[in-house]
């Protein structure tokens, strides 16, 4: 097994002070030595910057005195990173190759992803979708969510009944239901890709009965089941997804997709998505023997809350086409209620 020794400066976690040291690489094993003393062993690389600085997962850093050997870099980059490094070494042939790739990506995005976003969403790996959802939820939690004040008993009861609804409806996906206070968002429920579904305390306070909450949750379960949020993300970052499929997904691509997912709850959902979720949600309620009137009642309360500060004249227009809160990306509530009432 070939051994590589690289001279440089070694930094302990969070320390600005360096020590002259050498990095010894044997296959996948990396150790740091200073003279005859071993400072660290079994290090795992988190990232490499500018072909000289190595950041390890434990927080340590090594900065080489000369550019890192090409064999070392190639073996430890992802396919995508190696491809980008190859393109950075300019030549006419590589510039032409990059131009052709960009044209192909633009063509694929315009004519493939936009036309087959639904198909892409359905074949997208479940594990990736859940990872995107978890990352997006954590991002939202840092920005908007705080600990819920809904009693633990009530939370567990709603979670149990929601899981029972999903089971009776034979849903493929049964996401976790979480509760958070979110005064900056207000009465809301949001489904992250693959779950979880977050219900705000403000929504719990607005809706009197648990059955009304379950009506809203059934709607969100339908979004998760149909992978609507994922389809939106694919439509927005389709080129990144294509790159992941071509060159192998890495953490950077997944982080970029997750960043988009943080804001997906505020996007304008297509009305087709909402009609699908309404219809499927009512079906979920019916199989759980919960009347759809609870969902319709919840819609009415949400729209009245959204329009509460309007003048009497403007309130009627607001109710037929509200643009705030949970209803901001949905078709006019009056039309939804009329459509669902006729089922």
Secondary structure, DSSP 8 states (H G I E B T S, - for coil): --EEEEEEEEE-TT---EEEEEEEEETTEEEEEETTEEEEES--EEEEETTTEEEETTS-EEEESS---HHHHHHHS-HHHHHHHHHHS--HHHHHHHHHHHHHHHHIIIIIIHHHHHHHHHHS-HHHHHHHHHHHHHHHHHHT-EE--S-HHHHHHHHHHHHHHHHHTT-S----EEEEE-TTT-S-EEE-TT--EEEEHHHHHH--SHHHHHHHHHHHHHHHHHTHHHHHHHHHSHHHHHHHHHH---HHHHHHHHHHHHTGGGS---HHHHHHHHHHHHHHHHHTT--THHHHHHHHHHHHHHTTTS-HHHHHHHHHS--SGGGTTS--HHHHHHHHHT-
